[in-house]
Amino acid sequence: MYIDEAGGLGRGWIEEYLIKIRDFGIKPWAIIFDMGVAFPGIARKVFPGVLIQHDYFHVMKKIHWHLRNALSEYRLQLKKQGLKEDAMELWYQKWRILKNLDKWDKIDFVFMEPLLERYKGTVVEDILILKEQIQNIFNDSKNKKEAYERRKALLDDHWEIKNEHFANIIKFLNTPYFDYMVTYLDHPEISRSGNSEIVIRLWRQMEKVRYGFKSLKGRQDHLKLYQVSKYLGGNLF
């Protein structure tokens, strides 16, 4: 079961909402929440023993917010030094810098190779390294124990001394709520992201002209193809 506070549920309402679900005879064994800090405690009060997973989309959204702030601060420093062209270049390339490495295409590598050479040893390189190490925690860990070991290795690198934005990320990952971020590793039957976030991201992709859907019919046709691929295994007959 997935619950998002964006649906109008604040801390004062979540318990009442869960009680209503329980009264309907629904007893979830796992709940995926966004990053509301009160949610896990309330959920286990209503459903003792329920597994909690913090939605991965919201986890990475918070981390990328701090990384974006670190990049913006560095751009501001370049402007103050009179390096306006460099600052402008980073503005145009910011989404490539913040984009996960496994999502880079050939064009991204063409643009990023000279940029990385130019900004070697700067905050730009630090952002890419830190982002990749965090991704490895969630993507490459085989279980919770390994995720905690990778987190410890990250803490041992003392990223918090580089700037306040990296410090905020390390603080965020070092809270007790980290345990809820990696529940899926010991319970692979649990999705690390809520279905609603997956659907929203899919629709946003379909809305973008760069994906080739310039008309309503184009989006509808692609949605049909997605449904065939998802639910029929690509078999039309």
N, C-alpha and C positions, 0 to 999 in steps of 0.2 A: 504494500500500500504506500502511495506517495502523498505527502501533504506539503503544500506550499503556502507560506504565510501571505504571499502576494494575493491569494484569493480572498483576503479580507479578514483572515484569522490572526488576531493578535495574541499576546500571551494570556490575556484575560479570557479568551474564548476557546483556546485550544483544548482545555480539559473538558469543557462542556461538549465540544464537538466529538471528542473521542468517546465520551460516555454515551452519546447518542448512537455512535457506531456500535458500541458494545451492546446497547439495548436492542439493536436490530438483530443481534445474534452473530455479528461479525467479530471474529477473534483473530486478528492478524498475527502471524508469527514473526513478521519483520515490517518495519516502517522506514521509508526513506524520507528524511526531512531536508529542508534547506538549512541554513546556518543559524536558526533561532536557538540561542543557548538554553532556553528554558524547556524546549520541546522534549529532549530525551527523558528528563526527570518526570515530566507530566505523563509522558507516554507509558513509562514503566509503573507509574502509580495506578493508571487505569488498566494496563495490560502487563502485569508482572511477568518478567522474563522475556519480554519481546525484544527482538534484535533491532538495533538502531543503525542506520547508515546515513551519514551526511551526504547530501547530493554532491557528486563530484564536480558538476558544472559550477555550483556556487562556491565550492572550495577553490577551484582554479580561478574563478572570477575575482575572488578576493586577493589571491596571490598576484594575478596580472594587474590588478589595480595599483598595488604597491610598486610593481616593476615599472608600470607606466609613469608613476610619479617620480621614480628614480631617474628615468630617461628624461622627463620634462625638466627636472632640476638641473641635469647635466647640460641640456640644451640652453637653459637660461644662463648658466655659467659661460658657455661659449659665446653667447650674445654679449655678455658683459666684457668679454675679452676682445670684442670686435670681430669675432669669427662668425659673422652672420650667415655666410654661405654654408658653412659646416652645420650650423644650427638648423638651417632650412632643409639641408639634405637629410638630417636625422628626422625632421618632421615628416618628410615625404616617405621615408623608409621605416617609420616607427612600427607599422603593423607587420612588416617582415621581421623586424627585430623581435617583436613580441610573439610572433607566430611560432608554434611548436616546430622543432626541427624536422620531425617525421612528417610534417605537413608541407614542407618546402618542395616546390617543383623546380624544374630546370631554370625557369626565369628567376626564381628567388635566389638560387645559387649564383647565377650570373651577376646579380646586383649585390649580393652579400659578400662575395669573395673579396673585392677591392675595399669594401666598407670595413670588413673585419681587419684587413691588413692596416688600414688607416687608423682605426681606433683600438688597436691592440694595446692592452694594459690599461684601458679606461673603463668607465662604468658600462659602456656598451658591451664590451667583452664580458664583464662581470654578470650582466643581465642574462646573456646567452648561456653562460656556464651554470649560474644558479638555477635558471629555469629548467635546464636539462637535468640537473641533479634532482630537482624536485619531481620532475616527470618520471625519472627512474624509480623513485620511491613507489609511485602508484602504478606504473606500467610494468616494471620488471620484477618487483618483489613477488615471491611465490606464496608468502603467507605473512601474517601479522608480525611474527618474530623478525622476519627479514626486513620488513618495513621499518620496524623500530631500530634495527641495526643501521639501516641506511640513513634514518633520521639522525641517529647519534653521530654518524660520520659527517653529516652535514653540519651539525652543531660544533663538532670538533674543528671544523675549518674556520670558525669564528667570523662568519659573514656579518654578524651584528656590528662589528667595529668599522665596517666600510662606510656605511651611512645609515640614517634612521629608517629608511624605507626597507632595506634588507633586514634591519633589526626587527621591524614590525612583522616581516614574513617569518623570521625565526621564532619570534614570540608566538605568533599564530599557530605554527606547527608544533610548538612545545607545550600547548595547553592540554588538559586532560581530554579535550574533545577530539584530539588526534585519533584516539581509539575508535571513535565513530566514523572517522574518515576512511578507515581501512577494514571495516567489518567484512566487506565483500571478499577479501583475500582468504579468510578462513571459511567463508560461506559463499562459494562461487555461484550458488543458486540465486543469490541476491544481486540485483543489478546495482552498479555503483552510481547510476544516474536514474532519476525518475523518468517515466515514459513521457510525461508532458513536456519535459525539457528536450527530449529527443525529437518529438514531433514538432516543437516550435523551431528548433534548429533546422530540421529538414525543410519546413515551410519557408523559412527565411532564405535558405539556399535557393529554393525554387523561385522565390520572388526576385532574385537578383538577375539583372539583364545579362551580366557576364556569364551566367550559366545557360544562356540561350533561350530563356522563357520570356519572350517579349509580349505574349498575349495570354489571355485566360485559357484559350484552347491548348496552348503549349504547356501550361502548368497542369491542366487537367490530364493531358496525354501522358506527361511524365509521372503524375500520381498513379495513373493506371498501370504504367510499367513498373513502378515501385511496388504496387500491390501484387502484381503477377510474380515479381521476383521474391517478395517477402513471404507471401502466403501460398503460392502455387509452385514454388521452386523453379520458376521460369518456364513452366509447362503450360501452354495455352490450350492444350487438348486433353 
